[in-house]
Amino acid sequence: MTRLNPNTFANNPLDRMSDKRPDGDWIAAQWKDGATLIVPFWRLQPLVIENRNPDNPLDVGWLRAGALEGLVSRNAVKIFLGQKDGVSHFAVDLDRAQDPENEGPLAGLGKFMDLRGAAAGLDAREAAILAQGKSMIDWHHRHGFCSVCGTASQFADGGYKRDCGNCGAEHFPRTDPVVISLVVRDDECLMGRGPQWPRGMFSALAGFLEPGETIEEAVRREIAEETTVKVGSVKYIHSQPWPFPSSLMIGCIAEAETTEVQVDGVEIAEARWFTRERITATLKGEGDKSFMTPPPMAIAHQLLRAWAFQSKADEL
């Protein structure tokens, strides 16, 4: 049995059916199919509907194509997300709507909500679908023109490609890899605080992976740049799609070879070593209230849990 990824926006249940995307007629037929489910986005916020389920107080505002008549422009971004149980799912950008939450056919149905705030109230698998839709729509917003010749590019492959009719270049969605690492040594872990964060809030250390760099090299470079701590062994734990706008957080546990910490005060305002005992108490809600760790939706929280609650006999 496959172990589920513990991170928010992971475990997307859809079959993305990438082999079908180049077939424009098939994609068009799926959009028109009466069983197809479509989630509208407005200003990169998905439609959600409040319900009375205490476990998941929000539902995705899935609609049929007919309910969106008059709201979807001819050139609107329509992303084919995939299928579940034979039913196609799309995300669509209401690019020309002025106030769809309060005016028109969707008025009073639900609300358009920032995905970062909505995620905790949604079924985890549906939050993952919305992350896919948001990242894809955002990519189209940012890549309307060919980066080779500057000509306006054209939507293709169900939203997973843009073609340039002038120079023939093909453009595909980008995902930016980010390494995020909990640095450990014996029964302590190293965490840092950004200058803009609340005092007392600490998290794992992170940075973008650069071209020509391995995950391990990126971890060692970022930790050294931010804290001067030298890292040896690096072990991958799990990853998290992060649709703000479109990153993949690569979670690692890194073994420190040195312990002296120095920060530049620019990227990291403060970095400190914390005992496993203190981290465990904080995660249980029993610790000092002046010390805060990231919320459960952050991969840093899950890395802390993986390290703090491992048994002495286990190895990460």
RODO-2510 file (C-alpha; in nm, 4 decimals, decimal comma):
residues 316
     n   res          X          Y          Z
     1     m     0,0000     0,0000     0,0000
     2     t     0,1375     0,3394    -0,1028
     3     r     0,1988     0,5711     0,1895
     4     l     0,0254     0,9063     0,1449
     5     n     0,2344     1,2197     0,1308
     6     p     0,1547     1,4209     0,4493
     7     n     0,1796     1,7594     0,2793
     8     t    -0,1003     1,9970     0,1811
     9     f    -0,1570     2,0074    -0,1992
    10     a    -0,0156     1,6542    -0,2412
    11     n    -0,2040     1,3330    -0,3337
    12     n    -0,3928     1,4682    -0,6362
    13     p    -0,6436     1,1933    -0,7287
    14     l    -0,6851     1,2835    -1,0966
    15     d    -0,5523     1,0854    -1,3900
    16     r    -0,3985     1,3716    -1,5870
    17     m    -0,4283     1,1800    -1,9175
    18     s    -0,1442     1,3713    -2,0808
    19     d    -0,1678     1,1502    -2,3896
    20     k    -0,5106     1,3010    -2,4674
    21     r    -0,4116     1,6679    -2,4361
    22     p    -0,2877     1,7172    -2,7963
    23     d    -0,6281     1,6077    -2,9318
    24     g    -0,8135     1,9378    -2,9494
    25     d    -1,1398     1,7771    -3,0611
    26     w    -1,1327     1,5375    -2,7647
    27     i    -1,0633     1,8230    -2,5199
    28     a    -1,3501     2,0282    -2,6691
    29     a    -1,5860     1,7323    -2,6390
    30     q    -1,4922     1,6834    -2,2739
    31     w    -1,5695     2,0487    -2,1972
    32     k    -1,9172     2,0109    -2,3476
    33     d    -1,9884     1,6759    -2,1805
    34     g    -2,2784     1,7115    -1,9371
    35     a    -2,0940     1,5136    -1,6676
    36     t    -1,7786     1,7265    -1,6767
    37     l    -1,6954     1,9231    -1,3615
    38     i    -1,5481     2,2724    -1,3897
    39     v    -1,4084     2,4928    -1,1138
    40     p    -1,3977     2,8651    -1,1955
    41     f    -1,1112     3,0860    -1,0817
    42     w    -1,1354     3,4619    -1,0536
    43     r    -0,8185     3,6598    -0,9936
    44     l    -0,6472     3,3260    -0,9226
    45     q    -0,8957     3,2445    -0,6463
    46     p    -1,1096     2,9291    -0,6778
    47     l    -1,4829     2,9205    -0,6123
    48     v    -1,5564     2,7448    -0,2822
    49     i    -1,8846     2,6699    -0,1099
    50     e    -1,9368     2,6563     0,2652
    51     n    -2,0977     2,3445     0,4111
    52     r    -2,1699     2,2005     0,7535
    53     n    -1,9076     1,9270     0,7567
    54     p    -1,6812     1,9982     1,0574
    55     d    -1,3955     1,7991     0,9015
    56     n    -1,4057     1,9853     0,5689
    57     p    -1,6103     2,3041     0,6055
    58     l    -1,5447     2,4029     0,2435
    59     d    -1,6308     2,2305    -0,0836
    60     v    -1,4903     2,3093    -0,4261
    61     g    -1,7456     2,4981    -0,6343
    62     w    -1,7654     2,2400    -0,9121
    63     l    -2,0040     2,3472    -1,1883
    64     r    -2,1284     2,2245    -1,5260
    65     a    -2,0489     2,4185    -1,8428
    66     g    -2,4055     2,5513    -1,8679
    67     a    -2,3776     2,7289    -1,5334
    68     l    -2,0887     2,9360    -1,6677
    69     e    -2,2612     3,0554    -1,9821
    70     g    -2,1903     3,4226    -2,0395
    71     l    -1,8969     3,4252    -1,7957
    72     v    -1,6363     3,2389    -2,0004
    73     s    -1,4865     3,4399    -2,2859
    74     r    -1,3910     3,2814    -2,6161
    75     n    -1,0202     3,3007    -2,5339
    76     a    -1,0514     3,2145    -2,1661
    77     v    -0,7889     2,9833    -2,0185
    78     k    -0,9526     2,6413    -1,9833
    79     i    -0,7222     2,3890    -1,8175
    80     f    -0,7952     2,0199    -1,8599
    81     l    -0,7003     1,8866    -1,5169
    82     g    -0,7689     1,5177    -1,5778
    83     q    -1,0304     1,2549    -1,5026
    84     k    -1,1577     1,0743    -1,1973
    85     d    -1,3909     0,7756    -1,2374
    86     g    -1,4281     0,8680    -1,6038
    87     v    -1,5434     1,2246    -1,5310
    88     s    -1,3345     1,5073    -1,6772
    89     h    -1,2345     1,8012    -1,4583
    90     f    -1,1409     2,1502    -1,5776
    91     a    -1,0331     2,4798    -1,4255
    92     v    -1,1374     2,7974    -1,6047
    93     d    -1,0271     3,1575    -1,5647
    94     l    -1,3133     3,4084    -1,5486
    95     d    -1,0871     3,6692    -1,7030
    96     r    -1,3563     3,9193    -1,8009
    97     a    -1,5850     3,8963    -1,4991
    98     q    -1,6150     4,2091    -1,2855
    99     d    -1,7630     4,0685    -0,9656
   100     p    -1,8875     3,7116    -1,0267
   101     e    -1,9356     3,6447    -0,6551
   102     n    -2,2087     3,9076    -0,6329
   103     e    -2,3262     3,9601    -0,9913
   104     g    -2,4475     3,7267    -1,2648
   105     p    -2,5254     3,3527    -1,2604
   106     l    -2,2850     3,2680    -0,9746
   107     a    -2,4107     3,5350    -0,7338
   108     g    -2,4822     3,3907    -0,3905
   109     l    -2,3503     3,0449    -0,4814
   110     g    -2,0216     3,0652    -0,2924
   111     k    -1,7139     3,2798    -0,2662
   112     f    -1,3842     3,3157    -0,4465
   113     m    -1,1193     3,2546    -0,1846
   114     d    -0,7402     3,2677    -0,1741
   115     l    -0,6183     2,9085    -0,1927
   116     r    -0,3710     2,9563     0,0910
   117     g    -0,6602     3,0378     0,3235
   118     a    -0,9050     2,7876     0,1785
   119     a    -0,6779     2,4823     0,1830
   120     a    -0,7261     2,3956     0,5505
   121     g    -1,1037     2,3817     0,5074
   122     l    -1,1038     2,1593     0,1985
   123     d    -1,0742     1,7879     0,1481
   124     a    -0,6990     1,7355     0,1027
   125     r    -0,7355     1,5704    -0,2389
   126     e    -0,9535     1,8520    -0,3683
   127     a    -0,7058     2,1101    -0,2388
   128     a    -0,4435     1,9315    -0,4493
   129     i    -0,6630     1,9630    -0,7598
   130     l    -0,7075     2,3351    -0,6963
   131     a    -0,3305     2,3756    -0,6595
   132     q    -0,2899     2,2236    -1,0051
   133     g    -0,5508     2,4574    -1,1530
   134     k    -0,4137     2,7709    -0,9869
   135     s    -0,0557     2,7051    -1,0935
   136     m    -0,1593     2,6412    -1,4525
   137     i    -0,3796     2,9509    -1,4839
   138     d    -0,1083     3,1629    -1,3252
   139     w     0,1453     3,0293    -1,5778
   140     h    -0,0744     3,1420    -1,8667
   141     h    -0,1113     3,4872    -1,7092
   142     r     0,2683     3,5211    -1,7014
   143     h     0,3576     3,3636    -2,0359
   144     g     0,1305     3,5137    -2,2994
   145     f     0,4193     3,6043    -2,5299
   146     c     0,6932     3,4003    -2,6919
   147     s     1,0199     3,4384    -2,5009
   148     v     1,2123     3,3825    -2,8261
   149     c     1,0605     3,6434    -3,0591
   150     g     0,8065     3,8329    -2,8457
   151     t     0,4996     3,7373    -3,0485
   152     a     0,1735     3,6563    -2,8681
   153     s     0,1643     3,2784    -2,8185
   154     q    -0,1361     3,0486    -2,8524
   155     f    -0,3032     2,8173    -2,6000
   156     a    -0,2538     2,4455    -2,6818
   157     d    -0,2700     2,0904    -2,5446
   158     g    -0,5506     2,1480    -2,2974
   159     g    -0,3491     2,4273    -2,1376
   160     y    -0,0143     2,2483    -2,1031
   161     k     0,1600     2,4227    -2,3903
   162     r     0,1744     2,7575    -2,5685
   163     d     0,2760     2,7698    -2,9346
   164     c     0,4331     3,0594    -3,1175
   165     g     0,2833     3,0970    -3,4645
   166     n     0,5680     3,3258    -3,5707
   167     c     0,8901     3,1389    -3,4916
   168     g     0,7484     2,7946    -3,4092
   169     a     0,8770     2,7843    -3,0524
   170     e     0,6894     2,5658    -2,8025
   171     h     0,6559     2,6769    -2,4426
   172     f     0,5725     2,4471    -2,1517
   173     p     0,4733     2,5149    -1,7881
   174     r     0,7583     2,5685    -1,5451
   175     t     0,7901     2,4407    -1,1909
   176     d     1,0575     2,6019    -0,9743
   177     p     1,2350     2,3525    -0,7421
   178     v     1,3066     2,4711    -0,3885
   179     v     1,5142     2,2778    -0,1369
   180     i     1,3910     2,3083     0,2206
   181     s     1,5982     2,1428     0,4884
   182     l     1,5848     2,0693     0,8562
   183     v     1,9456     2,0683     0,9708
   184     v     2,0041     1,8295     1,2627
   185     r     2,2871     1,7221     1,4870
   186     d     2,2295     1,4685     1,7640
   187     d     1,9113     1,5812     1,9457
   188     e     1,9040     1,9355     1,8129
   189     c     1,7793     2,1004     1,4948
   190     l     1,8689     2,4329     1,3359
   191     m     1,5965     2,6732     1,2254
   192     g     1,5915     3,0306     1,1079
   193     r     1,3640     3,3333     1,1070
   194     g     1,3170     3,5745     0,8175
   195     p     1,3358     3,9487     0,8899
   196     q     0,9676     3,9971     0,8063
   197     w     0,8434     3,7132     1,0279
   198     p     0,6873     3,7559     1,3726
   199     r     0,9401     3,7370     1,6542
   200     g     0,9533     3,3833     1,7865
   201     m     0,8538     3,2199     1,4534
   202     f     1,1220     2,9816     1,3225
   203     s     1,1240     2,7434     1,0277
   204     a     1,3426     2,5133     0,8213
   205     l     1,5905     2,6787     0,5844
   206     a     1,5075     2,6985     0,2148
   207     g     1,6262     2,8288    -0,1198
   208     f     1,5851     2,7798    -0,4928
   209     l     1,7791     2,5038    -0,6641
   210     e     2,0012     2,6573    -0,9326
   211     p     2,0764     2,5268    -1,2853
   212     g     2,3447     2,2587    -1,2912
   213     e     2,3056     2,1859    -0,9203
   214     t     2,2023     1,8650    -0,7438
   215     i     1,9574     1,8638    -0,4537
   216     e     2,2394     1,7817    -0,2122
   217     e     2,4611     2,0596    -0,3481
   218     a     2,1776     2,3120    -0,3225
   219     v     2,1079     2,2147     0,0394
   220     r     2,4728     2,2504     0,1379
   221     r     2,5083     2,5837    -0,0430
   222     e     2,1905     2,7357     0,1017
   223     i     2,2682     2,6313     0,4594
   224     a     2,6226     2,7639     0,4348
   225     e     2,5082     3,0928     0,2782
   226     e     2,2367     3,1530     0,5354
   227     t     2,4033     3,0288     0,8559
   228     t     2,7720     2,9347     0,7773
   229     v     2,6914     2,5840     0,9099
   230     k     2,8537     2,3084     0,7029
   231     v     2,6325     2,0130     0,6090
   232     g     2,7372     1,6592     0,5209
   233     s     2,4750     1,3896     0,4598
   234     v     2,1497     1,5032     0,2978
   235     k     1,8453     1,2757     0,2875
   236     y     1,5304     1,3410     0,0872
   237     i     1,2106     1,2950     0,2935
   238     h     0,9128     1,4078     0,0817
   239     s     0,7995     1,6935    -0,1428
   240     q     0,5144     1,9427    -0,1655
   241     p     0,3576     2,1206    -0,4625
   242     w     0,3405     2,4886    -0,3655
   243     p     0,1182     2,6884    -0,6036
   244     f     0,2371     3,0388    -0,5075
   245     p     0,2926     3,0641    -0,7970
   246     s     0,4371     2,7248    -0,8967
   247     s     0,7123     2,5656    -0,6903
   248     l     0,8002     2,2164    -0,5780
   249     m     0,9279     2,2126    -0,2215
   250     i     1,1868     1,9335    -0,1858
   251     g     1,2000     1,8423     0,1826
   252     c     1,5252     1,7087     0,3271
   253     i     1,6938     1,6271     0,6559
   254     a     2,0571     1,7428     0,6563
   255     e     2,3276     1,6358     0,9010
   256     a     2,5360     1,9257     1,0332
   257     e     2,9130     1,8912     1,0502
   258     t     2,9628     2,2231     1,2328
   259     t     2,7448     2,4074     1,4830
   260     e     2,8620     2,7700     1,4921
   261     v     2,5951     2,9983     1,3440
   262     q     2,6351     3,3361     1,1769
   263     v     2,3621     3,5130     0,9793
   264     d     2,3842     3,8163     0,7523
   265     g     2,0642     3,9759     0,8818
   266     v     1,9304     4,0155     0,5274
   267     e     1,7752     3,6826     0,4260
   268     i     1,7873     3,5390     0,7777
   269     a     1,7449     3,7648     1,0796
   270     e     1,8140     3,4939     1,3361
   271     a     1,9056     3,1241     1,3396
   272     r     1,9239     2,9015     1,6457
   273     w     1,9561     2,5414     1,7567
   274     f     1,6491     2,3883     1,9264
   275     t     1,6280     2,0663     2,1250
   276     r     1,4065     1,7803     2,0137
   277     e     1,2288     1,8067     2,3493
   278     r     1,1330     2,1693     2,2849
   279     i     1,0190     2,0991     1,9288
   280     t     0,8096     1,8021     2,0416
   281     a     0,6402     2,0061     2,3147
   282     t     0,5630     2,2887     2,0717
   283     l     0,4135     2,0527     1,8129
   284     k     0,1918     1,9079     2,0855
   285     g     0,0771     2,2567     2,1829
   286     e     0,2496     2,2317     2,5203
   287     g     0,5530     2,4505     2,4664
   288     d     0,6515     2,8073     2,5367
   289     k     0,4014     3,0329     2,3569
   290     s     0,6773     3,2762     2,2629
   291     f     0,8208     3,0123     2,0264
   292     m     0,6268     2,9197     1,7122
   293     t     0,6779     2,6637     1,4374
   294     p     0,5172     2,6689     1,0901
   295     p     0,1513     2,5587     1,0567
   296     p     0,0600     2,2055     0,9393
   297     m     0,0070     2,3151     0,5767
   298     a     0,3801     2,3986     0,5486
   299     i     0,6255     2,1230     0,4594
   300     a     0,8574     2,2599     0,7300
   301     h     0,5982     2,1496     0,9875
   302     q     0,5941     1,7977     0,8434
   303     l     0,9744     1,7791     0,8414
   304     l     0,9761     1,8788     1,2080
   305     r     0,7222     1,6078     1,2881
   306     a     0,9173     1,3457     1,0946
   307     w     1,2292     1,4264     1,2959
   308     a     1,0798     1,5088     1,6375
   309     f     0,8559     1,2030     1,6693
   310     q     1,0813     0,9385     1,5177
   311     s     1,1618     0,6556     1,7555
   312     k     1,5204     0,6056     1,8629
   313     a     1,5301     0,2817     1,6630
   314     d     1,4077     0,4433     1,3418
   315     e     1,6141     0,6108     1,0755
   316     l     1,4702     0,8839     0,8590
***
